[in-house]
Amino acid sequence: MPSIKEQKKILIKNAGHFLQEDKGKEIAQYIDLFIKEKLKIAANK
């Protein structure tokens, strides 16, 4: 079973405390990929 350690790390650059206000479109793209199960799990090997 996958764990959080195997999940792809996402860094939102140039965003402050209110991510949804600073980088809303970028965050929405990652959420959309997650919902569509297209956000790949990274291999830690």
Secondary structure by P-SEA (a helix, b strand, c coil): cccccccbbbbbcccccccccccaaaaaaaaaaaaaccbbbbbcc
